[in-house]
Amino acid sequence: MMMNFQNITIAGSGVLGSQIAYQTAFKGFHVYVYDISAEAIEQAKERISGLKARYQKDLGATEQEVDAAYHRISFSDDLGQAVATADLVIEAIPEVVSIKKDFYQKLGKLAPEKTVFATNSSTLLPSQFAEATGRPEKFLALHFANEIWKYNTAEIMKHPGTGEKAFQDVIAFAEAIGMVALPLHKEQPGYILNSLLVPLLEAAQILLVKGVADPETIDKTWRIATGAPAGPFQILDVVGINTAYNISLAKAETTGDELYKKIADLLKTEYIDKGKLGKETGEGFYKYSSTES
């Protein structure tokens, strides 16, 4: 399949946005990373630079290769500058509908007509934002698993108005950056991966908020009984507790379910407010040493 994308912009430089940017650059593409402030850009540079060691350890990449990848990345807090030559924009901003809609309305006015937009949203449907993009036929979902250089799935999901060319081009791009492309022909909240994973993570959080057991016991049960390498709270620490909080808060607001409200309150007061945001900050449900990968 011919590669129609060369210049890629990643909007949002959190845990996954940074990984998408670096993996894309590692595979030879020129990448622009956009975030909302100079401070966020500095954090992005540090976060992405930190991935070099992981690529050397996990993939056997050379120092020359990881440095070359980093130098293919440009950074900007000016959205117009970041998307000026973009063939593809991958959005990886917070899981909040109003923030995403506002972003797409701005992006649609600033990006060239040729540019395809893809959302990396974990739980929201592309059809929720298609109209806001101003180019629904060039908009779809492209979802990655955490630690994408190792767990290299890329779920490519249409909404009813996605054009076939954009769909096929994004499939080709996913393969070009070393992913296993997994096409979804119909919208599904949570795609395939999160349709399976999110209920597990929610069930674990419900057990915790009900006081049934602590995170360590819940994780131990899952690992021993299923042979899984990580329990749900270990997974949540990798995903990031802010993401789990945003998802729970949204579910509390849309369903009115008190359990989700209790989960959101617990995550905010006991973890987020105390700076325990997960593995990346050194502590979430567990504590991590600075040398731990």
PALO-901190 format. One line per 2 residues: number of its first residue (from 1); their letters; for each residue x, y, z of C-alpha. Coordinates in steps of 0.001 Angstrom, whole numbers, always signed. Example, Ala and Ser with C-alpha at 12.3 -4.5 7.8 and 13.67 -1.06 7.14 Angstrom:
1) as) +12300:-4500:+7800  +13670:-1060:+7140
//
This chain:
1) mm) +0:+0:+0  +1409:+3386:-970
3) mn) +2305:+5740:+1889  +487:+9060:+1430
5) fq) +1624:+10604:+4720  +5060:+12091:+5427
7) ni) +4510:+14910:+7933  +2701:+13902:+11098
9) ti) +1478:+16160:+13905  +683:+14788:+17344
11) ag) -1622:+17062:+19344  -1197:+16364:+23045
13) sg) +2047:+15188:+24597  +887:+13149:+27567
15) vl) +1939:+9562:+28161  +490:+8134:+24949
17) gs) +872:+11222:+22773  +4599:+11243:+23501
19) qi) +4884:+7561:+22674  +3039:+7989:+19355
21) ay) +5298:+10908:+18454  +8515:+9052:+19226
23) qt) +7470:+5779:+17574  +6475:+7692:+14429
25) af) +9808:+9554:+14370  +11698:+6318:+15068
27) kg) +10191:+4887:+11883  +11497:+7795:+9804
29) fh) +8620:+10302:+9670  +8971:+13992:+10434
31) vy) +6871:+14722:+13515  +5517:+17925:+15027
33) vy) +4399:+17770:+18659  +1815:+20361:+19687
35) di) +728:+21181:+23214  -1044:+24105:+24829
37) sa) +1829:+25925:+26584  +5594:+26368:+26692
39) ea) +5604:+24505:+30008  +3760:+21535:+28496
41) ie) +6248:+21517:+25589  +9203:+21376:+27988
43) qa) +7575:+18442:+29765  +7021:+16788:+26385
45) ke) +10698:+17105:+25482  +11679:+15500:+28770
47) ri) +9074:+12734:+28474  +10013:+11883:+24889
49) sg) +13742:+12029:+25585  +13128:+9520:+28376
51) lk) +11838:+7007:+25826  +15286:+6641:+24254
53) ar) +16469:+4306:+27018  +13337:+2159:+26660
55) yq) +13951:+1690:+22941  +17562:+730:+23595
57) kd) +16590:-1714:+26332  +13442:-3223:+24796
59) lg) +14243:-3068:+21065  +18028:-3130:+21045
61) at) +18122:+255:+19279  +21493:+1981:+19043
63) eq) +22265:+5375:+20559  +22576:+6756:+17027
65) ev) +19096:+5452:+16120  +17344:+6858:+19204
67) da) +19061:+10240:+18844  +18171:+10426:+15144
69) ay) +14534:+9712:+15994  +14452:+12496:+18583
71) hr) +15940:+14965:+16082  +13101:+14250:+13646
73) is) +10674:+15794:+16153  +9790:+19500:+16264
75) fs) +7810:+21088:+19086  +5376:+24007:+19198
77) dd) +2652:+25520:+21359  +1313:+27278:+18234
79) lg) -1282:+24995:+16625  -1145:+26761:+13255
81) qa) +2610:+26286:+13058  +2403:+22655:+14178
83) va) -112:+21663:+11473  +1027:+23908:+8605
85) ta) +2414:+21001:+6528  +653:+18088:+8238
87) dl) -604:+15157:+6194  -2054:+13563:+9329
89) vi) -2913:+14992:+12760  -3295:+12500:+15600
91) ea) -5190:+13996:+18531  -4264:+12696:+21985
93) ip) -5732:+15353:+24279  -7816:+14787:+27468
95) ev) -10925:+12577:+27355  -13321:+15508:+27777
97) vs) -15923:+16080:+25045  -15975:+19881:+25283
99) ik) -12161:+20144:+25108  -11995:+17859:+22079
101) kd) -14819:+19663:+20218  -13184:+23032:+20819
103) fy) -9849:+21653:+19621  -11307:+20216:+16402
105) qk) -13114:+23449:+15556  -9777:+25306:+15787
107) lg) -7869:+22548:+13994  -10332:+22425:+11090
109) kl) -9705:+26122:+10368  -5912:+25926:+10639
111) ap) -4958:+22645:+8958  -4469:+22342:+5172
113) ek) -7365:+20901:+3197  -5376:+17685:+2521
115) tv) -4897:+16874:+6222  -6535:+13787:+7700
117) fa) -7495:+13935:+11396  -7429:+10938:+13738
119) tn) -8503:+10781:+17356  -6709:+8508:+19785
121) ss) -9670:+8716:+22190  -9981:+5623:+24356
123) tl) -13682:+5797:+25131  -15370:+8405:+22909
125) lp) -16733:+7813:+19410  -15386:+9675:+16363
127) sq) -18956:+10529:+15293  -19164:+12756:+18408
129) fa) -16576:+15085:+16830  -16962:+14507:+13084
131) ea) -19068:+17628:+12516  -16721:+19814:+14578
133) tg) -13779:+18865:+12340  -15382:+20418:+9261
135) rp) -14083:+17436:+7241  -15942:+14315:+8448
137) ek) -14829:+12248:+5444  -11182:+12783:+6506
139) fl) -11738:+11971:+10179  -11582:+8662:+12053
141) al) -10167:+7001:+15166  -6653:+5591:+15548
143) hf) -6151:+3976:+18934  -2898:+2660:+20396
145) an) -2141:+550:+23447  +257:+1899:+26074
147) ei) +3970:+1223:+25489  +3303:+1073:+21765
149) wk) +6812:+9:+20810  +6109:-3313:+22572
151) yn) +2310:-3652:+22537  +1988:-2575:+18934
153) ta) -1719:-2661:+18210  -3351:+119:+16210
155) ei) -7143:+38:+16053  -8423:+2046:+13086
157) mk) -12134:+2794:+13441  -14483:+4498:+10963
159) hp) -17488:+6601:+11772  -20376:+6444:+9262
161) gt) -19019:+9410:+7267  -15349:+8363:+7031
163) ge) -14123:+8127:+3445  -12535:+4883:+2265
165) ka) -9358:+6646:+1135  -8712:+8144:+4578
167) fq) -9433:+4759:+6181  -6979:+2917:+3923
169) dv) -4335:+5649:+4238  -4410:+5455:+8035
171) ia) -4186:+1648:+7916  -1082:+1997:+5706
173) fa) +396:+4588:+8078  -146:+2356:+11114
175) ea) +1704:-473:+9378  +4494:+1913:+8327
177) ig) +5211:+2817:+11970  +5466:-833:+12999
179) mv) +1949:-1410:+14268  -353:-4366:+13716
181) al) -3261:-2577:+12009  -6675:-3700:+13267
183) pl) -9489:-2241:+11108  -12905:-1686:+12739
185) hk) -15662:-1165:+10198  -18320:-69:+12683
187) eq) -18136:+2333:+15627  -17775:+646:+18984
189) pg) -17204:+2526:+22255  -13838:+1307:+23516
191) yi) -12930:-331:+20202  -11847:-3968:+20732
193) ln) -9108:-3511:+23331  -10956:-1236:+25735
195) sl) -14230:-3118:+25273  -12345:-5939:+26968
197) lv) -10042:-3948:+29285  -12232:-1140:+30686
199) pl) -14785:-3462:+32355  -11879:-5184:+34139
201) le) -10433:-1873:+35365  -13875:-609:+36420
203) aa) -14649:-3840:+38287  -11354:-3499:+40188
205) qi) -12103:+125:+41118  -15607:-833:+42285
207) ll) -14127:-3528:+44541  -11771:-905:+45975
209) vk) -14369:+1820:+46508  -16731:-677:+48168
211) gv) -13926:-1628:+50576  -13897:-5279:+49482
213) ad) -10104:-5489:+49173  -7019:-3331:+48669
215) pe) -5304:-2840:+45273  -2493:-5290:+46050
217) ti) -4918:-8117:+46900  -7118:-7444:+43886
219) dk) -4096:-7427:+41573  -2630:-10558:+43139
221) tw) -5926:-12388:+42641  -6054:-11469:+38961
223) ri) -2412:-12322:+38278  -2407:-15710:+40003
225) at) -5820:-16860:+38784  -5348:-15865:+35117
227) ga) -1596:-15902:+34595  -1733:-12247:+33515
229) pa) +1565:-10346:+33962  -146:-7328:+35590
231) gp) -3215:-6683:+37698  -5791:-3944:+37012
233) fq) -4266:-1388:+39392  -814:-1956:+37924
235) il) -2381:-1322:+34502  -4086:+1839:+35808
237) dv) -720:+3137:+37043  +672:+2764:+33511
239) vg) -2392:+4300:+31843  -2325:+7224:+34293
241) in) -4802:+8025:+37055  -5911:+11291:+35394
243) ta) -7292:+9271:+32481  -9136:+6887:+34816
245) yn) -10542:+9890:+36712  -11802:+11619:+33534
247) is) -13515:+8414:+32393  -15187:+7828:+35780
249) la) -16281:+11454:+36050  -17813:+11375:+32557
251) ka) -19669:+8148:+33357  -20933:+9605:+36634
253) et) -22296:+12645:+34788  -23893:+10701:+31923
255) tg) -25336:+7784:+33923  -25944:+9385:+37317
257) de) -24491:+6231:+38878  -23210:+7000:+42388
259) ly) -20547:+4285:+42146  -18755:+6130:+39346
261) kk) -18965:+9348:+41361  -17395:+7575:+44340
263) ia) -14598:+6218:+42131  -13927:+9697:+40694
265) dl) -13915:+11234:+44187  -11527:+8564:+45496
267) lk) -9125:+8979:+42579  -9119:+12756:+42986
269) te) -8760:+13051:+46750  -6485:+10087:+47474
271) yi) -4320:+10118:+44363  -4500:+13123:+42005
273) dk) -4619:+15787:+44738  -1615:+14123:+46376
275) gk) +398:+14052:+43144  +76:+10279:+42791
277) lg) -686:+10173:+39078  +719:+6754:+38272
279) ke) +3963:+5162:+37187  +5206:+8223:+35323
281) tg) +5279:+10348:+38491  +6828:+7580:+40617
283) eg) +3677:+6791:+42575  +65:+5864:+41948
285) fy) -1499:+2806:+43523  +2111:+1606:+43873
287) ky) +5472:+3311:+44426  +8152:+3074:+41731
289) ss) +11876:+3675:+41904  +13452:+6110:+39457
291) te) +15325:+3270:+37755  +12237:+1112:+37280
293) s) +11033:+805:+33696
//
